[in-house]
Structure formats: structure tokens, C-alpha cells
Amino acid sequence: MAKATVATAALAVAAVALVRQARQREARDAATYRAGYLDALRDVRRGLLDTHSEPEN
């Protein structure tokens, strides 16, 4: 009985660690996506500003 309790506790600890890793990975992926999206928006804005700026003489 004690061995089963220890095994169950070890499985619970491992499950918590896996869930924590998955959440961290998801947060990191979301941050990377947001950063890429913001970079793309900046590039578009720069492109629009460049195309609508006064031509140089």
C-alpha cells in the first residue's frame, strides 16, 4: 500500500511538472508570436510612411 502511495505521488509530481512546462512553452510561443506581429506592423507602417513621404529632389 505504501509503495502505491509513493508511486501515485511521484506520478502527480511528474504531471504537475509536465503541465508547468507546457504552460511555459505556450506563454513563450505567444510572446514570440506577439513580437513577430508587432515587428510586421512596424514594417508595414514604415513602408507606408516611405511611400507617402515627399520625394527627394
PEPE-V221260 format. One record per pair of residues at least 6 apart in sequence whose ideal C-beta (glycine too) atoms are under 8 Angstrom apart, sorted by sequence separation. I is the first residue (numbers start at 1). J is the second residue. D is the distance in Angstrom with one decimal. If there is no record, write none. Layout:
i | j | d
I | J | D
I | J | D
This chain:
none
